[in-house]
Amino acid sequence: MQSPAQRVFFLAAIVIAGSLCVPAAAAADQQTLTGTVSDSMCGQQHMEADAVKCTRACVGHGAKYMLVVGEKVYSLNTTDKTLRAKLDEQAGSKATVTGNVNGIAVDVISVAPAK
C-alpha cells in the first residue's frame, strides 16, 4: 500500500507527463497551406470580376476570410489585427498560411505572400 506522499508524487508525475504531451499533440495539427485568399460569401467563385475588391467588400460586410487550396476551402480563424491586415493585403491573391488545421478550419499563426 502506498503512503499519502507516494500517491501525491505519483499523481503529480502523471499530471506533469500529460502536460508535456499536449504541446506535441497541438503541433501535429500545424500545417502550412498555399492557396488563394477568398471570402466565405464567394468561396471559389467571386461575384465580381476583380477578386481583390470582391474579397475585401465581402469581408467588409461580415464574411470570413477563406483559403482556397485546389478543391478545398478552409476557413481562416484569427482575431489578431496584424494577421487580419496581412490577409487583407493578400485578398484575392496567392498566400501561404501556417496554422493549426482542424478539418476545414485553420487557426492562423502566420500569413505571407506565396512564393
N, C-alpha and C positions, 0 to 999 in steps of 0.2 A: 504494500500500500504506500502511496506517495504522501509525503508531508505537504502541508499547505504551501510552503515555499517552493517545493518542486513543481507543484501544479501551476503556480503563478509563473514560474520560469518557463515551463512547457507551453503554456498559453501565450506568453509573450513571444517566445520563439516562433510559434505558428503565425501570430499576427505580423511579426517582422518579415518572415519568409513570404507570406502572402502579399504584403505591401511591395516587396521587391519585384514581384512578378507582374504587378499592374502596369508599370511603365513599359515593360517589354510587350505586353499584350496590346497596349494602345499604339505602340509604334508599328506593330504588324499591319495595322489598317492604313498607315500613312502611305500615300501614293503620289506620284507626280503624273498629271494628265495634261495633254496638249490638245487644244481644240479651239473653237470659235466662241467668244463671249457673246451670249444672246440674252434673252429675257423669257420669263415664264408665260407671257402672253403670246409670243410668236414662236418660241422654240426654234425649230429648224427652218421654218419658212416665215420670213418677215412680210408684213403687210405693206411696207413701203419699200421702194427700190433701194434707198440708202440705209444699209443695215446699221451704220453707226448712229444716225439720227433716230431710227426706229427703236433701237435698243435703249438709247438714252430717254426717249419720250415715254416708252412703256415703263421703264424703271421709275421715271419721274411721276408716273400715275399709279405707283404702288406695286408693279411687277417685281419679281425677284430676278437677280442675275442667275443665268444658267450657263453651262459649258456644254457645247455640242461637240462630241467626240465620235465621229463616224455616225452610226445609227443611234448611239446612246446620248441622252440628255441628262446632265447632272445639275441638281440644284446647288447653288453656291451659298453657303451659310456663313455670314460674318456680320458682326456689329462694329468691327474695328473701322474707324473712319479712314485711316490710311489705306487699308486693303480695299475698302469701297471706292476710294478715289482711284486706286490702281485699276480696279475693274472698270470704272468709268472711262479711264484712259484707253483701255483695251476693248471697249464696246464695239461689237461688230468685227473685231479683228482676232487673229490667232494669238493665243496666250498659253503660257504654261502655268498651271495651278498646282500647288502642292497642298495637301491637306489630308485629314482623316476621312476616308471614304466609308460610308455606311449605306450600302445599297446604291441608291441613285442620288444621295446627298453627300456633299463634301463640306466639312468644316474647314474653311480656308485658313492656311498658315502663311502662304506667300503667293504672289502673282507677279509674273514677268512676261514681257513680250516673247513670243515664240521665236526660236532661232531657226 
